[in-house]
Amino acid sequence: MKTTFSPSRRRLLAGGLGLGALAAAGWGAASFGAAWLMNPCRATLPPGLADHDLVLAAWEGLDPAMVWDCHVHLAGTGDSDSGITMSESMLSPLNPIEYVQRLFYLNAGCAHDAPGEVDESYVARLENLMDAMPAGVKLMLFAFDRAHDEDGRPRPDLTAFSVPDAYARRVAAAVPHRFEWVCSIHPYRPDCVEALEAAVAGGARAIKWLPPAMGIDPASPACDRFYDAAARLDIPLITHVGEEKAVHGAGRPEWGNPLRLRRAMERGVRVVMAHCASIGEDVDLDRGEDGPRVPSFELFARLMGESAFDGRLFADISAVTLINRDLSVIRSIVEREHWHPRLLFGTDYPLPGILPLISPAQLAAEGMLPDEAVSVLNAIQEHNPILFDFVLKRHLVSRGARFAPAVFETRRFFDRSAT
């Protein structure tokens, strides 16, 4: 029997991560103080939580030095020399959805109360969160390239936000025992191959794309020279698939169709499909450009079943437990144990720091978490959203199946010297 989250919980997420729905409903600045809604950004994890049996059990059977969170966003306002940019629409209350999204993201990253120091406080918070993690655990920090047009020209007017490669590289280099970095290079850029070669030489572990926001059609021949370079350099592509709610931008929604990435894999690129395409619908292109719309997850699962893409197609499990995911999809990801060698742990931070987006109580009510874990996880989330996401996913169960330890030991995938 198909089980879904309640309609009221789905409506909370309806407008661009659901945060826009709050703005559209008339939530003003005063409403943001609601304890259930805003992250209190508590500091160091208390000993009672840090040493809790639930946390200790989550680390059993894992080598912390192999645990890299492969999906972590850098964010800020560009109030330093970071080069981060944000669109005017994200800064203006006249665009309530994007404006409220920005407030929530910065609150989730605990950088909202630092005027003039947002960029630095966001990174400082990441360092603080990692203090609670065993030695060797790392975060892979995402750059995010600007939108470009078909001629490879940057389109700042269509760019919601951007994070330069140079900044991501600099942040990671400053804390090398905790951070790695992921470049973001638009494949239509005239210098895309040279930029990729420079990024790999500078230690980039992967490439990050969000096609609908960046204006990238992954099935376009314009991507071929970039794909060939990525295959030659053996650097994986982490790319969003399925519906995109978090970022507005230049492209078309259909560019998030998982089937459009066949071209990359056929040219030898290792592709990591973010979130397992766990939300949204896309046209079944295997039945023509005018084929029926089906769940994006169904298309992702089809590709996972094609032997031609063994060793080429992977996915991360970031965001799969958000309350706007259908429970049957979450169960399917956990229960398909033959997928586990191809799944990679990621949190999609700062999203786990937005308290209403993940409900341990809902998962426990469905028998997917122990009842006694709920209060512990809720307390951890207020202190350390990254640890919260890790512990939750380590204890997630569906009809006896759990994520294999290898799902969390992601370093082997991104660092060939660790195999």
N, C-alpha and C positions, 0 to 999 in steps of 0.2 A: 504494500500500500504506500502511495506517495505521500510523504509528510512535508508540509511547508511551514514557514514561519507565519505568524499571525498577520492579517492584513494591516493592523495598526502599526506593527513593527516595520513592515515593508514601507508604509507611507512615510515613516520617519526618514527613510533613505531615498525617497523618491526624487528629490531635486538635487542632482549633482552631489552624490554622496549623502543625500538627505539633508545636508546642512542648509542648502538653499530652501528646502521646504520650511525650515524654521524661520528663515528670514521672510519668506512669502506669507507666513502665518502671522507676521507682525511682531516677531521677537526683536526687541530693541536691545541696546547695550546693557540695560539693567538686568535683562533676563539671563545674561551670560554668567551670572554668579551662581546659578543653580548647581547645587552640589552634585546632583546626579549627572549633570551635563558637562561640566568643565573639569579638566584635570587639575587637581590641587598641587601637582608638581612637588610632591614631598621629596625630601632629600634621601640620605643614605638608608638603605633597607635595614630595618631593625633586626637584631639577632634572632628574634623569634620567627621572623619570616625567612631570613637568609639561611637559617639552619633547619627550617621546617622539613619534616619527612617527605612532603610532596616535592620540594625543591631538590633535596638530596637524591631522591629516587629518579628524578628527571635526568640527572647526570650519570646514573649507573649505566655501565656498558658503553660509554662514549669516551673518546679521547678528545678533551676540550681543544687541543691544538688543531684538531680537524674540523671544528665547528666554526664555520663562517656564515654569518647572516648575509645572504646574497642579494637582498633587496632592501636597501636603506637609502632614503632620499636626503640629500642636503637641501636646506632651505634657508631663507633669510629675506631681507628686503633690499640688499645692496647698500647698506649703510656703512660698509667698510670698503676695503679695496678688493672685495671678492669678485666684483663684476657681475653679481647676480642682478637680474632684471625682473621686474614685475609689470604687468600691463596696468594701464590706468583703470581699467574696469575692476581689477582686484583691489584697487586702493580707494574706490569710490562707493559710498553707500547707495548711490543711484543705480548700481548694479548689484542688487542684494545677494544673489546666489554666489557670485564670485567673491564678493566682499566678505560674506560670512564664512565661506570656505577658508579664506586667508586667515581670519581670526581663529578658526578652529585648528588649522594646521599649526599656527604659531603657538597656540596654547598647548597643543599636544606635544610640541617640541620644547615647551617651557621657555619660550623666547618672547612671549607676548608682553611682558612687563619690563622690557629693557629698551626703551626708546634710545636710539643712537647706538645701541650695542646688540641689535637683534642677531646679526650674523655670528658674532663672537659668542653670544650666550647660547645659541642653538648648538654650536660645536662643543661648548663647555658642558652642556647638558649630556651630549653623547658620551663624552669622556667620563662624566659622573656615573652614567648608567653602566658603563663598562667596568667600573670599579667593583661592581657586585658580581662580575662574571669571573670564572676561573681563568687563570693565566692561559694564554694561547687563543682564546675565543676572539674573533675579529668581526668587524662590520665592513661590508663592501659598500662604499659611498658613491652615489650616482651623480655624475654630471648630467646636464640636460641641454641639448643643443637647441638653437633657435629654429623656428619654422623657416622653410625655404620654399621658393616657388619652383616650377618645373625647369626653369633655366638655371637653378642653383643659386639664386640671389636670396640673401636673408630678408625675411619679412617680419621686422619687429612689430609691425602693426597687427600681425596675426599670431604673435607669440605671447602666450599667457604668462610664462616665466621662463627663465633660462639660468643655467648654472654652468659656467665655463669649465672646460677640462682642466685648465691651469689651476683653478681654485680647488677642484676636487683632488687633484694631484698634490697640491701644497698642503691641504688639510691632512691627507693620508701620510705624507712624508713627515709631518710634525709629530705624529703618534704612530710610528710604524709597528709597534707591538700590539696595536688595537685596530688599526684601520688599513684597509686596502681601498683601491679606487677603481671606478668603472667609467670609461670614457663615453661620450655621446657625440656622434658625428653624423651629420645628415648626408645620405649617400648621393644627393644631387649636387653637393658642393664640388666645384672644380678641383679643389685640393683634398678631396675626401681620402684618397689613398695615401697621400703624403701625411695627412693628419693622423690617420690610423697607424701608420708606421711609427710616427713620432710618439703616439700614445703608448703603443706596445713597448717601445724602447724606454719609455718613462714609467713602466711598471703597471699599466692598465691591465686588469684581469678579465674584462669583458667589455661589451658595447651595450649601451642602453638606448632603446627606441620606444617611442609611443606614437605609432604611425598616424592615428587620426588627429592628434594635436600638433605633430611636427610637419604634417603635409607629406608623408611618405606613403607611396603605394608599393608594398613589398613585392608585388608581382610585376612591377615595371622593369623592362630591360635597362632602364636608367640606373638600376641598382647593381647590375652585373659586375662592373669593375670593382665595386666595393665588396661584393660577395666574394669575388675571386681573391681579393687581398685578404679578407677575413679568413678564408679557408687556408690560404698560404701561410698566414701568420698563426693559425690555429687558435684564434681568439673567439670565444662564443658570443652570440648575440642574444641578449635578454630583451625580449620585446613583448609589449602588451598585446593581448588578443581578447576578443570579445568586446562587450560594451564598455565604454569609457565614461565614467561619471565624474572623475576627480579634476580633470584638466580640460579647459576649452582651448581650441586652437584652429589650425589652418586647414586641416584635411577633411576627409569625408568619413563618416562612421564605418562604411563598408571596408575601409582599409585596415580595420582590426580583425577581419575575417581570417581565422586560422589557415584556411586553404590557400590564402595568398602567399604563405610562407613556403609552400612547396618549392618555389623557385630558388630560395636561399639554400634549402637542404639539398636540392639536386645539384647545386654548384659546390657542395662540400662543406657548407657552414654548419657548425653545431648551434642549433637554435634552442633557446630556453623560452618556452611560452609561459609568460607570467600569469599567475593565478589559475593555471589550468583551464583558461577560458571559461571560468565558472559562473559567468553571468552574461546575459544578453542573447540575442538571436542574430544570425547571419544567413545570407542566401547560400543555399547548397549549390555551389558552383559546379560540382560534379554533374549536376543536372541542368547546366546551362546558366547563362547570365541572368535569366529570368526564372531560375529555379525557385522552389519553395523556401521560405524562411524557416529555419530550424534552430534549436538551441546551439549556441556556439560551442558548448561543451560536447555536444554530439559530434561536431566536426573535428574537434580536438581528439576525441576518443577514436574516431575513424583513422586519423593520422597516426595515432599511437599504435594502431593495429596493423599498419603497413610496414612489412618487413624491410622495405627499401630504406626506411628512415631509422632503422636500428643504428645506434651510435651517432645519429644526427639530431633526433628529436628528444628534448627533455622538457621539463616544466618545473616551475617553482610553486611552492604551496603558500606563498604570501596571499593574504586577504581571503583565503578560502573559507575562513570561519566567520567572516562578517555577517551580520544578521540579514543582509539583503541577498545572501546565497540560499538557494533552495536546499533544504536538508538532504534531499535525495542525492544531490550532487556531492555534498560533503561526504556522505556515506560511501558513494561510489568511489571517490578518490582514495578514501582510507581502505576500503575493502578490496580494491584491485591490487593485490599484493605483488602481482607480476609487474606493475608499474613502478614499484618502490625504488628499484635500482636507477630509475630515470627521473626521480623526483628530488628536488633540492629545497632545503629549508630557507625560508625568507620571511621577514615580518611585515614588509611594506611600511616600516616606520617612516613618519610619525603616526600612521593611522591607528595602531594599537593604543596610542595615548589619547584617542578620542573615546571617552568612556562608554558612550551608548552603542558604539559600533560592533562590539563583541559581547555576547551574553553567556557567561558560564552557566548561569541559572537555566537558560533555555536548553543548552546542550546537556546539562545534567538531567533536566526533565525528560529529555529524549533518550536517556540511558547512555549518553556518550561521554559523560564525565562522572566521577564519583560525587555524590551529594556533598560529602565533606570537603570537597575541593573548592566549592563555590566561594565561600567566604575568604579562603586563603588566596585564591586567584584574584578576587576583587581587591584585596588589600595590596597584593603585589602590583597590580596594574597602576595604582595610585602612586607607587614609588618608582617602578621600573617596568615600563610597557614592553621593552624588549625581552626581559626575563619572563614576564607574564605570558607573552606569545609563545615563547619556547616551552615553558612548563605546561601550558595548556595543550599544545600540540603533542608533546611527549606522552601525555596521559589520555589523549583523545582515543576513543575506542568505538567501533561500530560492529556489532554482531561478532565480537571476539577478535576482530582485526585491529591492529595498531600500525602506525607508521614504523617501518623498520629503522633501526639505529643508523643505517647507511644514509637515510634521507637527511639526517642532520650533520653528517660528516662530509660537508660539501667541499672542503678544501681540495680534495683529490681531483675534483672536476675542474677547478679553476687554476690549480697549481700542479702541473704535471710532475714536478720534482718531488711532490709529496706521495706519489703512488708507489 
